[in-house]
Amino acid sequence: MHAAPNLVTVALVQIFVARIALLGVMRRVSAILVALAPSLPTIPSALSTSALPSMATVALPRISAERKLSIAYLALPRVLCTDPSDIPDGVYTHINFAFASIDPKTFQIIPASSKDPQLYRELARKKKIDPNLKIFIAIGGWAFNDPGPTITTFSDIARSDANTRTFIKSLISFISTYDFDGVDIDWEYPAADDREGREEDFDNLPKFLSKIKSALKQSGGRSGLSIAIPASYWYLQHFDLEKISKYVDHFNVMTYDLHGAWDTPKSWLGNHLNSHTNLTEIKDAFDLLWRNNIDPDQVNMGLAFYARTFTASSTGCMSTGCLFDAGGPAEPCTNAVGVMSNPEIMRKLGGKIGSGDLDKTAAIKTVKIGSTWLTYDDVDTWKLKLDFARS
């Protein structure tokens, strides 16, 4: 998955409480990550709003009925039209602020924007209204591993005991200063050649997480640790999932952004129109998790509240597999090329909820607006994805 560098708000929710998370968040959330569960609710109708290796079927493991989490990623400084006051109270159990950065020379954690500390404080005040709310700082993100001074920073830290100690000392101070309850590691991606990863990252990441978890347990109750992982085999193969599972509370599986404007002619997939939330690929991603003996109680699955948009090479060929030249034009709120939030889609469609051609196999809606081609999720496609989680 390519986590959107300028993108928005992502919510992570366990499926059996998805109804709670979906209510009231359509205008402010770009995705919901849900954990597989044996009994799932119906999405309210009033809501206004890879090619992987061939695999044999793997039996789904048993899932606890006790998990009740709803987790939101918020990237407020990068998205216009929203702020912490827009986040509904009583909906989420966790909020992950995305993202903090790391100084590549000192390995100290730093706010990604000068505006962020004030937003940290505003989020922390929400815990006075909801004392059960946990707020995590998410560190890294896709842009953090883009070409530039921080492209190897996670790898540089994880390969060195001294650098890890410096990072952890900074982390403990950071979460204490800003009243965070834990940390979400978003390293995109270890050991991946196209992301300047090193082969040793595969072994170093679990050790790195082990040291973080040990330090957090001694930090006075601020012990939460989660990790964002891709849904594509191309990147997921570089995560030692079984070892990592010993140290993290949750895997936040990014079952969105499977395709986007980064699928250039030189990429292994080529510049072909594809949905970023294709259910067929999502199913394969979870098959990989079960093959690595991951406890489903640790797993959150993504449902998108935004589209990846494309400018088609020809308006005469605007369907899956056709060529595109670039991402679609930036919209006022998401403010990024190749991204359109569901509210922005609805405005484009004149408020017609559920518009677009339904592909039941991929569980997506397709929309064509001039030369712009996009797929998105709504009540109909969320239901199909939830049906998969029930199966």
C-alpha positions as CSV (number, residue, x, y, z in Angstrom):
1,M,0.0,0.0,0.0
2,H,1.0,3.5,-0.6
3,A,0.0,5.6,2.4
4,A,-1.0,9.0,1.1
5,P,1.6,11.5,2.1
6,N,-0.9,14.4,2.1
7,L,-3.8,12.2,2.9
8,V,-6.4,12.9,5.3
9,T,-7.9,11.0,8.1
10,V,-8.0,7.3,8.4
11,A,-10.1,5.4,10.9
12,L,-9.5,1.9,12.1
13,V,-12.4,0.1,13.5
14,Q,-13.2,-3.5,14.4
15,I,-15.9,-4.8,12.2
16,F,-18.4,-5.8,14.8
17,V,-18.5,-2.2,16.0
18,A,-18.2,-0.6,12.6
19,R,-21.7,0.7,12.8
20,I,-20.7,3.0,15.6
21,A,-17.7,4.2,13.8
22,L,-19.5,4.8,10.5
23,L,-22.2,7.0,12.2
24,G,-21.3,10.7,12.0
25,V,-17.8,10.3,10.5
26,M,-18.5,10.4,6.8
27,R,-17.6,14.0,6.4
28,R,-14.3,13.8,8.3
29,V,-12.9,10.3,7.8
30,S,-11.3,8.9,4.7
31,A,-11.1,5.2,5.7
32,I,-12.1,2.7,8.3
33,L,-9.9,-0.2,9.2
34,V,-11.9,-3.0,10.7
35,A,-10.9,-6.2,12.3
36,L,-12.4,-9.5,11.2
37,A,-15.1,-10.7,13.6
38,P,-17.6,-13.5,13.7
39,S,-20.7,-11.3,14.1
40,L,-21.0,-8.1,12.2
41,P,-23.5,-5.3,12.2
42,T,-25.5,-3.9,9.3
43,I,-24.2,-0.6,8.0
44,P,-27.0,1.9,8.6
45,S,-28.8,2.8,5.4
46,A,-29.2,6.3,6.6
47,L,-25.5,7.0,6.3
48,S,-25.2,10.1,4.1
49,T,-22.6,9.6,2.7
50,S,-1.9,-7.7,-7.3
51,A,-1.1,-9.9,-8.6
52,L,-0.1,-12.2,-5.7
53,P,1.3,-15.7,-5.8
54,S,-1.4,-18.4,-6.3
55,M,-2.4,-19.9,-2.9
56,A,-4.6,-22.6,-1.7
57,T,-7.5,-21.7,0.6
58,V,-6.5,-21.2,4.2
59,A,-9.0,-21.8,7.0
60,L,-9.9,-18.6,8.8
61,P,-8.8,-18.7,12.4
62,R,-11.2,-18.2,15.3
63,I,-12.0,-14.6,16.2
64,S,-12.8,-13.3,19.7
65,A,-16.2,-11.6,20.1
66,E,-14.8,-9.3,22.9
67,R,-12.8,-6.9,20.8
68,K,-14.2,-3.4,20.8
69,L,-11.9,-0.9,19.2
70,S,-12.5,2.0,16.8
71,I,-9.3,3.7,15.8
72,A,-8.9,6.9,13.7
73,Y,-5.8,8.1,11.9
74,L,-5.9,11.9,11.7
75,A,-3.6,14.0,9.4
76,L,-5.2,17.3,10.1
77,P,-2.4,19.7,9.1
78,R,-2.3,18.1,5.6
79,V,-6.0,18.2,5.0
80,L,-8.0,21.5,4.7
81,C,-11.6,21.9,5.9
82,T,-11.2,20.0,9.2
83,D,-9.7,20.3,12.7
84,P,-10.0,18.4,16.0
85,S,-13.3,19.9,16.9
86,D,-14.8,18.1,14.0
87,I,-14.0,14.7,15.5
88,P,-17.2,13.3,17.1
89,D,-17.0,12.4,20.8
90,G,-17.8,8.9,21.8
91,V,-17.1,7.3,18.5
92,Y,-13.4,6.2,18.7
93,T,-11.5,4.3,21.3
94,H,-8.2,5.4,19.8
95,I,-7.0,8.3,17.7
96,N,-3.6,8.1,15.9
97,F,-2.2,11.5,15.0
98,A,-0.4,11.1,11.6
99,F,2.4,11.8,11.5
100,A,5.3,12.8,13.6
101,S,8.8,12.9,12.0
102,I,12.3,11.9,13.0
103,D,15.4,14.1,12.7
104,P,17.7,11.9,10.5
105,K,20.8,13.2,12.2
106,T,19.9,13.1,15.8
107,F,17.1,10.4,15.7
108,Q,14.9,12.6,17.9
109,I,11.2,12.6,17.3
110,I,9.9,16.0,16.1
111,P,6.5,17.4,15.0
112,A,6.1,17.3,11.2
113,S,4.7,20.8,11.3
114,S,5.0,23.8,13.6
115,K,1.2,23.7,13.9
116,D,1.1,20.1,15.2
117,P,1.9,20.7,18.9
118,Q,-1.3,22.8,19.3
119,L,-3.3,20.0,17.6
120,Y,-1.7,17.5,20.0
121,R,-3.0,19.5,22.9
122,E,-6.5,19.9,21.4
123,L,-6.7,16.1,20.9
124,A,-5.5,15.5,24.4
125,R,-8.3,17.6,25.8
126,K,-10.8,15.3,24.2
127,K,-9.8,12.7,26.8
128,K,-11.4,14.9,29.5
129,I,-14.7,14.4,27.7
130,D,-14.0,10.7,27.0
131,P,-11.7,9.2,29.6
132,N,-11.5,5.9,27.8
133,L,-10.1,7.5,24.7
134,K,-6.5,6.6,23.8
135,I,-4.4,8.9,21.6
136,F,-1.3,7.6,19.8
137,I,1.3,9.4,17.8
138,A,1.9,7.7,14.4
139,I,5.5,8.1,13.3
140,G,6.7,7.9,9.7
141,G,4.3,7.5,6.8
142,W,4.8,7.1,3.0
143,A,6.3,10.5,2.5
144,F,8.8,10.0,5.3
145,N,10.4,7.2,3.2
146,D,10.3,9.1,0.0
147,P,13.7,10.1,-1.5
148,G,15.2,12.7,0.8
149,P,17.1,12.9,4.1
150,T,14.7,10.6,6.0
151,I,14.5,7.8,3.4
152,T,16.7,5.4,5.5
153,T,16.1,6.8,8.9
154,F,14.0,3.9,10.3
155,S,16.6,1.5,9.0
156,D,19.4,3.5,10.4
157,I,17.8,3.5,13.8
158,A,16.8,-0.2,13.8
159,R,20.3,-1.4,12.8
160,S,22.1,0.4,15.7
161,D,21.6,-0.2,19.4
162,A,22.9,3.3,20.2
163,N,20.5,4.9,17.7
164,T,17.6,2.8,19.0
165,R,18.3,4.0,22.6
166,T,18.4,7.6,21.4
167,F,15.1,7.2,19.5
168,I,13.4,5.4,22.4
169,K,14.5,8.1,24.9
170,S,13.1,10.7,22.6
171,L,9.9,8.7,22.2
172,I,9.2,8.4,25.9
173,S,9.8,12.1,26.4
174,F,7.6,13.0,23.4
175,I,4.6,11.0,24.4
176,S,4.9,12.2,28.0
177,T,5.2,15.9,26.9
178,Y,2.1,15.7,24.7
179,D,0.1,13.2,26.7
180,F,0.0,10.4,24.1
181,D,-0.9,6.9,25.2
182,G,1.1,5.0,22.7
183,V,2.8,5.0,19.3
184,D,2.0,3.6,15.9
185,I,5.1,2.8,13.7
186,D,4.5,3.4,10.0
187,W,7.7,2.3,8.3
188,E,7.0,2.2,4.5
189,Y,8.8,-0.2,3.9
190,P,11.6,-2.3,5.5
191,A,13.8,-4.2,3.1
192,A,12.0,-3.0,0.0
193,D,14.5,-2.2,-2.8
194,D,12.3,0.6,-4.2
195,R,12.1,2.3,-0.8
196,E,15.9,2.1,-0.1
197,G,15.3,-0.7,2.4
198,R,18.2,-3.0,3.5
199,E,18.0,-6.8,3.6
200,E,18.8,-6.7,7.3
201,D,15.6,-4.7,8.0
202,F,13.6,-7.9,8.0
203,D,15.5,-9.1,11.2
204,N,16.0,-5.7,12.7
205,L,12.3,-4.5,12.7
206,P,11.1,-7.1,15.3
207,K,14.1,-6.4,17.5
208,F,13.4,-2.7,17.2
209,L,9.7,-3.1,18.2
210,S,10.7,-5.4,21.1
211,K,12.9,-2.6,22.6
212,I,10.1,0.0,22.0
213,K,7.5,-2.2,23.8
214,S,9.8,-2.9,26.7
215,A,10.5,0.8,27.2
216,L,6.8,1.7,26.9
217,K,5.8,-0.8,29.5
218,Q,8.0,1.2,31.9
219,S,6.6,4.6,30.9
220,G,3.8,4.8,33.4
221,G,0.8,3.5,31.5
222,R,1.7,4.9,28.0
223,S,2.4,1.4,26.6
224,G,0.3,1.2,23.4
225,L,2.2,0.0,20.3
226,S,0.8,-0.7,16.9
227,I,2.2,-1.0,13.4
228,A,0.8,-0.2,10.0
229,I,1.4,-3.0,7.4
230,P,0.7,-3.1,3.7
231,A,-1.8,-5.3,2.0
232,S,0.4,-6.0,-1.0
233,Y,2.6,-9.1,-1.1
234,W,5.3,-6.9,-2.8
235,Y,5.9,-5.1,0.5
236,L,4.4,-7.5,3.1
237,Q,6.9,-10.2,2.3
238,H,9.6,-8.0,4.1
239,F,7.8,-8.1,7.5
240,D,8.6,-11.0,9.9
241,L,4.9,-11.0,11.0
242,E,5.1,-13.8,13.5
243,K,7.9,-12.2,15.4
244,I,6.4,-8.7,15.2
245,S,3.1,-10.0,16.6
246,K,4.8,-10.7,19.9
247,Y,5.4,-7.0,20.5
248,V,2.5,-5.1,18.9
249,D,-1.0,-4.7,20.2
250,H,-2.5,-4.3,16.7
251,F,-1.6,-4.7,13.0
252,N,-3.3,-1.9,11.1
253,V,-3.6,-3.5,7.6
254,M,-3.7,-0.8,4.9
255,T,-6.2,-2.5,2.7
256,Y,-6.5,0.6,0.6
257,D,-4.1,2.5,-1.7
258,L,-3.4,-0.8,-3.4
259,H,-3.2,1.2,-6.6
260,G,-2.6,4.9,-7.5
261,A,-0.8,7.4,-9.6
262,W,2.5,5.8,-8.5
263,D,1.7,2.9,-10.8
264,T,3.9,4.4,-13.5
265,P,4.9,2.8,-16.9
266,K,8.1,1.7,-15.2
267,S,6.4,0.1,-12.2
268,W,5.9,-3.6,-12.1
269,L,2.1,-3.2,-12.6
270,G,2.3,-0.4,-15.2
271,N,0.1,2.7,-15.6
272,H,-3.2,0.8,-15.7
273,L,-6.5,1.9,-14.2
274,N,-7.1,-0.2,-11.0
275,S,-9.1,0.2,-7.8
276,H,-7.2,0.9,-4.7
277,T,-9.6,-1.1,-2.6
278,N,-10.2,-4.2,-4.8
279,L,-11.7,-6.9,-2.6
280,T,-9.9,-9.7,-4.6
281,E,-6.5,-8.3,-3.6
282,I,-7.7,-7.7,0.0
283,K,-8.7,-11.4,0.4
284,D,-5.2,-12.4,-0.7
285,A,-3.6,-10.1,1.8
286,F,-5.5,-11.7,4.7
287,D,-4.6,-15.1,3.4
288,L,-1.0,-14.1,3.9
289,L,-1.6,-13.1,7.5
290,W,-3.3,-16.4,8.3
291,R,-0.4,-18.3,6.7
292,N,1.9,-16.5,9.2
293,N,-0.2,-17.6,12.1
294,I,-1.3,-14.1,13.0
295,D,-4.0,-13.9,15.7
296,P,-7.0,-12.2,14.0
297,D,-7.7,-10.4,17.3
298,Q,-4.6,-8.3,16.4
299,V,-5.8,-7.4,12.9
300,N,-7.7,-4.4,11.6
301,M,-8.9,-4.2,8.0
302,G,-9.3,-1.0,5.9
303,L,-12.5,0.4,4.4
304,A,-11.9,3.5,2.4
305,F,-13.8,6.8,2.7
306,Y,-11.9,8.3,-0.3
307,A,-11.0,7.5,-3.9
308,R,-7.7,7.3,-5.8
309,T,-8.3,9.2,-9.0
310,F,-6.7,9.0,-12.4
311,T,-6.6,11.1,-15.6
312,A,-7.3,8.5,-18.3
313,S,-5.0,8.5,-21.4
314,S,-8.1,8.3,-23.6
315,T,-11.7,9.0,-22.8
316,G,-12.5,6.2,-25.2
317,C,-11.0,3.7,-22.8
318,M,-12.0,4.3,-19.2
319,S,-12.3,1.0,-17.5
320,T,-10.1,-1.3,-15.4
321,G,-6.9,-2.1,-17.3
322,C,-7.0,1.0,-19.5
323,L,-4.0,3.4,-19.4
324,F,-3.7,6.6,-17.4
325,D,-1.4,9.6,-17.7
326,A,-1.5,11.0,-14.2
327,G,-3.4,11.3,-11.0
328,G,-6.7,13.2,-11.1
329,P,-6.7,16.9,-10.3
330,A,-6.5,18.0,-6.6
331,E,-9.7,18.8,-4.8
332,P,-10.2,21.7,-2.3
333,C,-10.2,19.7,0.9
334,T,-7.9,16.7,0.3
335,N,-5.6,19.1,-1.5
336,A,-3.6,16.3,-3.2
337,V,-3.3,15.1,-6.8
338,G,-4.9,11.7,-7.3
339,V,-7.1,11.8,-4.2
340,M,-10.8,12.7,-3.7
341,S,-12.7,12.3,-0.4
342,N,-16.2,10.8,-0.4
343,P,-17.8,14.2,0.4
344,E,-16.0,15.7,-2.6
345,I,-17.2,12.8,-4.7
346,M,-20.7,13.4,-3.6
347,R,-20.5,17.1,-4.5
348,K,-19.2,16.1,-7.9
349,L,-22.2,13.8,-8.3
350,G,-24.7,16.4,-7.1
351,G,-25.2,14.7,-3.8
352,K,-26.4,11.4,-5.4
353,I,-25.5,8.8,-2.8
354,G,-24.6,5.5,-4.3
355,S,-23.9,6.7,-7.8
356,G,-21.5,4.8,-10.0
357,D,-21.2,1.4,-11.6
358,L,-21.1,-1.4,-9.0
359,D,-18.5,-4.2,-9.4
360,K,-19.6,-6.9,-7.0
361,T,-16.5,-9.0,-7.4
362,A,-14.1,-6.1,-6.6
363,A,-16.7,-4.5,-4.2
364,I,-16.2,-1.0,-5.6
365,K,-18.1,1.7,-7.4
366,T,-16.7,3.2,-10.6
367,V,-17.3,6.8,-11.6
368,K,-16.2,8.8,-14.7
369,I,-16.1,12.6,-14.5
370,G,-14.7,14.0,-17.8
371,S,-11.3,12.4,-18.2
372,T,-11.1,11.5,-14.5
373,W,-11.7,7.9,-13.6
374,L,-12.1,6.8,-10.0
375,T,-13.4,4.0,-7.8
376,Y,-14.7,4.5,-4.3
377,D,-16.6,2.7,-1.5
378,D,-20.1,3.4,-0.2
379,V,-22.7,1.6,1.8
380,D,-23.2,-1.0,-1.0
381,T,-19.5,-1.9,-1.3
382,W,-18.8,-1.7,2.5
383,K,-21.5,-4.3,2.9
384,L,-19.7,-6.6,0.4
385,K,-16.5,-6.2,2.2
386,L,-18.1,-6.8,5.6
387,D,-19.7,-9.9,4.1
388,F,-16.2,-11.1,3.3
389,A,-15.2,-10.5,6.9
390,R,-18.2,-12.6,8.1
391,S,-17.3,-15.5,5.9
